[in-house]
Amino acid sequence: MSKSPMTVQGAQRLREELQRLKTVDRPRITAAIAEARAHGDLKENAEYHAAREQQSFAEGRIKEIEGKLAHAEVIDVTKINAQGKVVFGATVTLLNLKTEDEVVYKIVGEDEADIKSGMVSIGSPIARALIGKQEGDAVNVQAPGGVIEYEVLEVQYV
């Protein structure tokens, strides 16, 4: 399996979630199962079945996060000398040439993408169009509503 790019911040968030699942959620769920078992008949015990379902979800998420971290190539953009070019992890300020609106996007890994937070996946059309560009370059992005033309105003490595 190939490595998936991930920012330092994205990897840290996953590690924190993994830590919480293992040290807070797992013991809480185990205690809930033990308490539900103490109530007797497990066939008709809704609390027991709910706790087991939570346990299944938590264990699945732990395995998922461990897999993502194992296959992640963590890239620290602050240590890359990209010479002003847009690369993975860069934060890019764009000017929509039609509407004069400015937008800021950070190019991140697939699992970190959140368009509402301005974090776009490396595989998205906007990120693919931006990679390799520099300040002052014009970029045409194929969007669902048609082609959008941007100008790259600023490239930051934060």
C-alpha positions, 0 to 999 in steps of 0.5 A: 500500500502506498503512503498517503500524504498528511500534514503535521497538524493532521497527524497530531489530530489523529494521534490525539483522537487515538489517545482519547479513544484508548484512554477515555472512551475504551475504559468508559465503555468497558465499565458500561458493559460491566454495569449492564452485565450486572443487571442480569439477562443480556438478551433483553438488556438494551444498555448492554447492547448499546454499550457493545455497539459503542465498543464496536464503533470505538474499536473500529475507529482505533483500527482505522486511525492506526492504519491511517497513521501507519500509512501516512507520510507526514510532511512538514511544509515549514521545513520544505524549501519550495521557492515560492511554489505551491506544494502539499501543505502550502496555504494559498491566497487566491483572487477570483478574477471574475468576482474579485473575491479572495479565498484562502486554501490549505492543501492537505491530505485526503483525510484532513480535507474540510472545505468549510475550514479552507482545507482542500484535499491534494486530490481535489481539482483546485489543489491539482490546478495549484500545485507548482504555481507561484505568486502572480500566476493565473490558474483555471480550475474546472469546477462543477459550475464551469471553469473558475479563473484565479490569480495566486496572490500569496503562497505561505508555508505555515 
